Amino acid sequence: MVLLGTRPRGWFPGFHVLGRGTFLAPVEWVDGWPRVGPVGERHPAPAVRRPLPPPSGRDDFDVPALAPCWISPRSRPDGSWSLTRRPGWLTLTATGDSLDRPGHTFVGRRQQHPDCRVAARVEAGSGRAGLSVRLDEAHHYDLEVGGGGVSVVARIGPLCQRIAQHPVPSGPLTLVVDVRTDDVPPPTATAPGRPAPGVRTAGPDAIAFSVEGPEGTVRLAELDGRYLSTRVAAGFTGRVIGMYVTEGSAAFDWFDYRLP
């Protein structure tokens, strides 16, 4: 049986971040009636004659066209991206100065797993660019490079806060976003840390942001994933994690999505 559903996590009422998904459930016939089995997190798909290989989690932007997994909100103007301007890199050009309004330049892929690690190599130059974990214009966390520094910005409805910032040299940097569902801080926590024994966690996950540069890896911040869930923001499409530019142009050497 094929059905639609969600995978809520955390304390009541549960928060789901992957959007509405397609599930399979086993069915057996008993006394002429169908009996549906349990719906699991994973279920083997029926055998097919020509199974498609799973898409690669890494894109080095070495081909002349973007892969089908790349999506953009609403539209993707031809002038906002290029794979030929700097061969082997994806060059993005700003079409809007903020991720808080429609019309910005964003190229991303859906978060497909509760736990994942996303990294991208970016050279922002004089522009402003980065990685964003996004539900919509009013709910997103951004790891941004620009003005000689890297920062983490949280947009939650009417609130916008620069959570952390760190100076970085010019040149390519690797931005990293880690999403995890274990050891998530409880709802009363005001800083990252392991939950106290016997204390339930409330959110679905924790989202950590770091940058890798000449001085090594710098961990900048860790934020509660509840505020980027459909329970908070409404809708059913789930999160998208991707690259963006809000000022000038920036080039991305590669993008890597993998399980931790």
Secondary structure, DSSP 8 states (H G I E B T S, - for coil): -EEEE---BSSTT-B--S-SEEEE--EEEETTEEEE----S-------SS------SEE---SSS--TT-B-SS---GGGEESTTTTTSEEEE-S-S-TTSTT-EEEEEE--SSSEEEEEEEE-TTSEEEEEEEEETTEEEEEEEETTEEEEEEEETTEEEEEEEEE--SS-EEEEEEEE-SS---TT-SS-----TT----SS-EEEEEEEETTEEEEEEEEEGGGGSHHHH--SS--EEEEEEEESEEEEEEEEEE--
